[in-house]
């Protein structure tokens, strides 16, 4: 079946119910492949994200297809929900393929509590989280100050730095993508400006869609996998979503500026300035990857520090010790990152530079990078939805490893712009509406809650079902929110 | 003449900025940026700061100018409301900006901006005015 896209005249061919191909034309070096169902595709056509999938296919050394997950939407340069892998010799690395919030990501903790244990304490829990975990302008805790020397250690060692300072345990590290530390970090490649922005923001949530959310397991889709991940029905869970804050934004900004020059220098033709890039195997490419790793490590440390304060908050309010709380980290995943990974291309093992921008790594069972206790289940994948509905836990699959360089979706994706959401919320109290649905929410930002209202997002179930039905991830459980803090 | 407009972008926010000349265009861009961040009517002009930035062309200069203001906001908590461009060429500008530091309880921050992007960036001279389009990552 051929369908002409009248808006952007991008031709789309149906591969199967969940896969669509944009055939290579013009300067594209490969096809684009989009994971979506027919109904979603209609929405996707309404913005410029399909054009962005074709733009990414222009870049030199792209391996396989220019991929898009079902939560695809218009980003800058790369679409959000975009995955692209590049050859280490012929290919490029692009800061716009990672995004400003380097290693924005999600982590999930399970607990020894059930929903009924906390129902009457949810107000106190949310208020205490709000006090203990800073967000908003200039908010940071007095007991966590980074001098330059310490900050550089954070950039080098990531979550391990935090654990060494007493924020969490060695066991946490086993349950973080890359054990919470990218090895090629070089703080000398991070600008003075980035370091200054990072100095006072470690252990802060930031604003927008970032959150700490207390929820419970409402549905289990696969008992065996749920058991492997330590999840059971009605169990209380806590999810943290944040990234590398101003430090990461500045690293991205600094290197985009550098790569605007290098694209010209290496004769790379760009359909959009924001796609600027340099060969992976070049001075500029190596420097970006070294600086990006620093920002990624900062983000891992940030989520680790916040996790510690979440545990303290729960102990403080529930008046029970860590042994009863059992707030164990299930997993921590990045969804804005570029990594050097080994994949199989045309039957041969090959190292590639995989960009995931608004996409989550989803490695299959038995992959050596999957923690030992999940080796048979596959890597846990955490997909947050909007604050009023639900989030999902999935695991990676062999098919994802073969088709999408071991990647899947990362969230719901917006359907309404922030301004439209604020307009739609006028005269309403979103806080009250959520309260009526049994969800307590607090935020510093006056407009944040309106911008983030549930109907501003797609139903994450649709996104997750496409991935599950396409075999690019397997559904394990669904979580429903009870209380959360927003930046 | 309108100084600026906000344009919808699903995940983020676009600015459409106007000015009779380059100087005014860049001044209005600064104001638009802080209009997104806070309620400018709450901000006093008790502090001033000198800002000097450069870029390879006018479009990059627009991104580095707004990026510098955002950096000062992020690191020092500065809120700026008045912008005086003293010198501007294709590759650099010098300005003095006026405002005050963020005070919790007094100022409300509407939106936190992550970054000023190069995506679809545009600085153009039309018949009788200059226009610019900038997309912000929120």
Interface residues (C-beta under 8 A of the other chain):
Chain A: X47 X73 X74 X75 X76 X77 X80 X96 X99 X100 X101 X136 X137 X138 X193 X196 X197 X200 X206 X207 X208 X246 X249 X250 X252 X253 X256 X257 X260 X261 X272 X273 X274 X276 X414 X415 X416 X417 X418 X419 X420 X444 X445 X446 X447 X451 X487
Chain B: X6 X8 X9 X10 X11 X12 X13 X56 X59 X60 X64 X67 X71 X73 X74 X75 X77 X102 X104 X108 X109 X110 X111 X112 X114 X115 X116 X117 X118 X119 X120 X121 X135 X137 X138
